[in-house]
Amino acid sequence: MKNSFTVTPIAYIETDFKEKFGIPRQSGRAPSLTARIVFLPEYRNAEALRGIEGFSHLWLLFDFSQSHRDGWSPTVRPPRLGGNTRVGVFASRSPFRPNPIGLSCVKLIKIEHTEHEGDVLLVSGADLLDGTPILDVKPYLPFTDCIETATQGYAAQGENHRLNVVISDEFLGIIPEEKRAGLLECLADDPRPSYQADADRTYGMRFGDFEIKFTVNGTTLTVTNVETA
């Protein structure tokens, strides 16, 4: 029996990612990144957050709002496998799913009490595009959500892959101090699709109000320019 129901966003997230390129592959890969979860007016009720400050981490269920499409495919090509090997859509975290719902774990830093936006959740380690609709917020429970014997399948490939980031003091000084660590973590996580390895290619990554240009040669990423976007 097929049932359907309507899902309504309860909030949206504010991040430094204005485009898909450069977003970490998973949450927690760039733990210094901060983001704000701003609830929509009808959900700005402090009672709905009562007790949340007792949890260190939260699950975010969100809408892959930039990936909506008609129809669906039973297989996808994960970037982790170079974009050439197909796996089942339900064996992936691809945004191109029958229901484009994503799951992300973030660290709760604090609750901001604001006059115009109500109570806002300040979190870190998010891997979401700026403006992504949040469908639900749930506490992370380490004794049930963390399974020590779990295996990662093909996702284990490249898990520890990190680049050495070279950036001049001049370029780094352009970035606000509180955002520098997050940017360096994103760059070290290798923003490129895994099937691109052209040492002569210059890549551009939007981060906050800035456009970051860089090249990658082997395991070294070199920032070649930072300018206001």
N, C-alpha and C positions, 0 to 999 in steps of 0.2 A: 504494500500500500504506500503510495507516494503522497507525502504531506509537504506543505511549504509554509513558510512564515517569513515575516519581514524583520530584518535586523536593522536597527537604527544606531548610528554612531552616538557615543556618549561624550566623546572628547576628540581633540586633535592634538598632535604632538608638534612642538617647535624644535627643530634641529638645525645644524649647520649644513645639511645636505640639501641643496636646491635642485639637484639632478641625481639620477641613479648611479652614474659613474663615480666611484670612490667610496661608496657606502661599504662598510665592513661586511665580510661574507656572513658573519653571524654576530649576534649580540655578545658583548663582553670582549670582543677582539681588540677594541680600543676603549679600555675602561675609563680613561680620563675625559672622554666626551660627555658633555652634559646636555640635557634636554628638558623641556618643560611640557607637562601634560596639562592642557587647559580644557576644563570641562565645558560643555555647551550649557547655555543658560538654564535649561530645564533640569540639569543634573548638578547644578552648583549648590549642593546641599551638604553642609559640613557633617551632618549626621551620617551621610553615606560613606564617609571616610573614618568614622569613629573606630579606633583600634588599629588603623593601618600603620601607624608609626612604630608599632611593635615588630614589624616585619622588615628584614633587611633588604629583601628582594621581592620583585613583583613580576607576574606574568602579564604581558600585554597581548590581547587578541586584537588584530587590526585588519583593515581592508587593504588589499593590494590595489589601491584605487587607480593606479596608472597602468594596470595590467588587465583591465576588463576587456573581454572579447566574446564574440558570439561562438558558441560551440566549445569543444575541448578536445584534447588529444590524449590518448591513453599513455603515451610515452613523451618524455622530454629529454633534453640534452644538458645535463648539469655542467656548469662552468668548471667545477672541480675535476671533471673528467676530460677537460680540454674542449668541450663543446662538440665532440664528434661521436661520443658513445651515448646511446639511448638507454634510459631506464624507465621503469614505470612511474607515472606521475605520483602515485601514492608511496613510492620509495624515494621521494625527493621532497625538497622544500621549495620547489619552483613556484613562482607566483601565478603561473598559468595552469590553474586548476579548475575543476567544475565549480567550486565555490572559492573565490580568491581570498581566502582567510589566512593570515599569517600569525605566527606565535613568536614572541620575543621575551627574553628574560632580562630585566634591568635592575640596577641597584637603586633603592630609594635613599636619596640624600636627605631630603627634608620636605616638609609641607610649607609652601609660601602662602601667607595670608594676604591677599590683595584686595583693594577696594573695588576694582572694576571687573576682575576675572574670578572672584571668589577664591576658594582654596585651590592652589595649583601644586601639582607634584613635580618636584625637581628630582630628576633621575640621572643616572650615568650608565654608559655602556650601550646605549640604544643604537640600533642599526636600521633606522627608519628614515624615509624621505620626509623633508619638512612638509607639514600639513597633512600627513597621513591620518585618516580617520581611525580612532580607537573604538573598538566595539565592546571591549570589556577589560576590566582590571581585576586580577586575582592574586592573592598572596602566594608566594613561593614557599613550599614546605619541604625543607631539606630531608626529612625522614621518609617522605614518600616520593618526592620529585627527583631525588638524586639516587640513582641505582648504580652502585659501584661495579656491578658485573655486566653492565650494558655494553654492547658492541656498536661500532660506528659504521660498519659496512664500508662502502667506497669513500664515505666522507672522511675517513681517517687519512686518505692520501693528501699530503701537503699540509697536514694539521699544524706542523711545527715550522712551516715555511715562513721565514721573515727576511726582509731586506735590510741592508745597512743604509741608513739615510744620511746623505751628505747635503747640508744646507748652510749657506753662509750666514754670518751674524747679521749682515745687512738685510737679507730676505727674511730671516726669522724675526728680526726686529719689527717688521711691518705687521706681523700677526699680533693681535692682542695677547698679552702675557697669559691670561687665563685659558686661552685656546691653543696654545703652542703644543702642549703635551698630547692633546687629542689629535691634532694634525699629524704629528710625528708618528703616532701609533697607527693612524690610517695609512700613511705612506709606507710604513714598515710592513703592513699587512699585504702589500702589493695590490694596488687597485686594478691592475690590468686584468683583462680576461686571460685565463691560463693558456689560451692558444696563441697569444701574441707575445713574441719574444724578439722583437726587432730593436737592436741596440741603437739604431740611427733614428728611431722614431721619437718625436716629442709628444708627450701626452699632456692634456689639459684637464684639470680637476677643479670643480667649483667647491669651495669650502667657505661657508659663511658669506662674507662680502668680498671674497677674494678669489682670483683665478690662479691656481698653482700649476706651473709648467714644470715638467720633469722628464728625464730620460732614465732608462734602466739598462745597465750593462752587467750581465751576470747576476750577482747578488747585491749589487750596489745601485741604489736609486739616488740620482743627483737632481736637486731642484735647480732649475735654470732661470726661473723668473717667478716673481710674485707681484701681482698687480690688482688694483681694485676692479671688481667685476662690474 
